[in-house]
Amino acid sequence: MEKNRRSWAEPYKIKMVEPVHISTHKERQKAIKGAGYNTFLLRSSEVYIDLLTDSGTSAMSDRQWAGLMLGDEAYAGSNNFYRLEDSVRKNYGYKYLVPTHQGRAAEHIISQLLIKEGDYIPGNMYFTTTKLHQELAGGTFVDVIIDEAHDPANEHPFKANVDLNKLEDLIHDKGAENIPYVAISTTVNMAGGQPISLSNLKQVRELTQKHGIKIIHDMTRVAENAYFIKEREPGYENHSIGDIVMEICSLTDGATMSAKKDALVNIGGFLAVNDEELFDRARNMVVIYEGLHTYGGMAGRDMEALAVGIQESVQYDHIRARVGQVQYLGKKLINMNVPIVKPVGSHGIFLDAKKILPHLTQDQLPAQSLAAAIYLDSGVRAMERGVVSAGRNPETGENNYPKLELVRLTIPRRVYTQAHMDVVAESVEAVVANAADISGLKFVYEPEYLRFFQSRFEPLG
Ligand code: P61
């Protein structure tokens, strides 16, 4: 029934607007140079359509805003914490909740608690902060995603699936005692917002259970993953998004969550686990780095908005429109013959910079250069997801060279309209048409950790 409706049109109307500045070419030239050709260093006032990230950039609903007024700002035992705990249990099924100010704080805690020096952590592709916390805890990340995920043109419907042979070989080579957990992400951000199937996750569960290895779930975009399962995985077409989300969570032992994405809040996150002893240790650790275990870095009002956001995130009409808007932009770019990661993912469009700028080597930073060129053309802000984001090997100090050299146009939830998407597509089309004129960039400043956030660049020759 619900599938027969024709359009994904937004299941809400707009109650308040935030004016944006449409800059001139001259203003943008000055701004991007001042930002060292790094879109992270632009001021948001210099940006027209901000597709840097879908993190913390969602528009909250009137119910979430109303929830802010219910903030119980008690240092200990805030009502909003119990509301959040209830929402997490009801919607995700995890037993114990440790709130944190955002996702990476939860990654820090779980990495410190479970990883010992010399351990290996297999996962369905790396994520920048997740991998860094694994390394800081003494571990080494090992990519066990299927090969298809590294090929932008491959249209596999579940590119976030784990290659079970790779995982089994790793367990065999390194020993289960040196693998504290498998890190499973729903969806996989760096692969282009791609989903994992439930049948694959069940197989991962079976294999890991045989060896006594945990699964820790990065559930940052779990509802988006569930939407793709409903659309693509046989047997799930009549399941609700909520039921699919629950089933995914039930196949894992715990989760880290950046609530700034799927869960529709501007700040927040958590660690959730089922094991009581692990919970005790996490609850003790959170007081060192975040705050008391009943707020963990969030205000009471933020926890209330999150409790509501979680419920909204699993509603079918919401998720269909959210992913629908991304698909709309993706289709438009495909029709314009712009090379992008396929199938189109759930949270953004990923441009294939290697294909668009074949005259640049990876050392000439094609994705960084392309993101700067798009900003210059239209004031649309995108993000590099290539060699700059991949950083250096901590042992050798050499650059990591990922197969995927991408620019991400990330769509905030409930923020932009279809007309904005049209402007974005026209800008990308124009930049791609003149791509031969784009020269590469070189580093002039590079910080030690997560270099993409703060590096500065200059145009080559
Ligand atoms: C993003 F350029 N993502 O996509 P925190 N897991 C996953 C995430 O997507 C994620 C976190 C954990 C961001 C923000 C960001 O290299 C970057 O709440 C799948 O941001 O701490 C965050 O959650 C971390 C942008 C993070 C980056 C790291 O835009």
Boltz pocket constraint, residues with backbone or C-beta under 6 A from the ligand:
constraints:
  - pocket:
      binder: B
      contacts: [[A, 52], [A, 53], [A, 54], [A, 55], [A, 102], [A, 103], [A, 104], [A, 105], [A, 127], [A, 128], [A, 129], [A, 130], [A, 185], [A, 187], [A, 189], [A, 218], [A, 220], [A, 221], [A, 257], [A, 258], [A, 259], [A, 260], [A, 268], [A, 269], [A, 383], [A, 384], [A, 389]]
      max_distance: 6.0
